[in-house]
Amino acid sequence: MMAREPDSVVLQLLREMRGEIAALRESASEHSELFKALRKDVRDWQETIATASGFAAHANIRGQSLDARSPI
């Protein structure tokens, strides 16, 4: 009877550890999906900022061109 008791404790601990590891894997997977979404959002914002900066630069150059032509 004594020989089986330690095995039962070890097996119980291993089962608990397996459950914890499964929960950690699920959590890591969820975090991975969140990071993918965040990376996409950052790329989208970078593209938006680059586009807006391009429009602003173009408008500034166009404004300077018009100012240079105006006879004031």
DARAHU-V411108 format. One record per residue. RES is the residue in one letter. SS is DSSP state (alpha for helix, beta for strand, coil for the rest). PHI is phi in whole degrees, -180 to 180 (999 if undefined). D_CENTER is the distance of its C-alpha to the mean C-alpha in Angstrom with 2 decimals. Layout:
<<RES;SS;PHI;D_CENTER> <RES;SS;PHI;D_CENTER>>
//
This chain:
<<M;coil;999;53.42> <M;alpha;-68;52.02> <A;alpha;-67;50.44> <R;alpha;-81;48.31> <E;alpha;-63;47.05> <P;alpha;-60;44.80> <D;alpha;-61;43.32> <S;alpha;-63;42.48> <V;alpha;-66;40.71> <V;alpha;-65;38.76> <L;alpha;-63;37.86> <Q;alpha;-62;36.76> <L;alpha;-64;34.52> <L;alpha;-63;33.06> <R;alpha;-64;32.38> <E;alpha;-64;30.64> <M;alpha;-64;28.52> <R;alpha;-61;27.67> <G;alpha;-63;26.57> <E;alpha;-64;24.39> <I;alpha;-63;22.81> <A;alpha;-62;22.17> <A;alpha;-65;20.51> <L;alpha;-65;18.27> <R;alpha;-63;17.36> <E;alpha;-63;16.55> <S;alpha;-63;14.40> <A;alpha;-63;12.53> <S;alpha;-64;12.18> <E;alpha;-62;10.89> <H;alpha;-65;8.22> <S;alpha;-61;7.39> <E;alpha;-65;7.40> <L;alpha;-63;5.30> <F;alpha;-65;2.30> <K;alpha;-61;4.35> <A;alpha;-64;5.09> <L;alpha;-64;3.19> <R;alpha;-61;4.21> <K;alpha;-64;7.13> <D;alpha;-60;7.86> <V;alpha;-64;8.13> <R;alpha;-61;10.23> <D;alpha;-61;12.16> <W;alpha;-65;12.96> <Q;alpha;-61;14.05> <E;alpha;-65;16.22> <T;alpha;-62;17.63> <I;alpha;-65;18.49> <A;alpha;-63;20.07> <T;alpha;-65;22.03> <A;alpha;-63;23.18> <S;alpha;-65;24.22> <G;alpha;-63;26.12> <F;alpha;-62;27.88> <A;alpha;-65;28.78> <A;alpha;-64;30.14> <H;alpha;-62;32.08> <A;alpha;-64;33.51> <N;alpha;-65;34.50> <I;alpha;-64;36.24> <R;alpha;-63;37.88> <G;alpha;-63;39.05> <Q;alpha;-65;40.51> <S;alpha;-63;42.24> <L;alpha;-67;43.78> <D;alpha;-64;44.84> <A;alpha;-67;46.51> <R;alpha;-84;48.48> <S;coil;-74;49.63> <P;coil;-87;53.14> <I;coil;-110;52.95>>
//
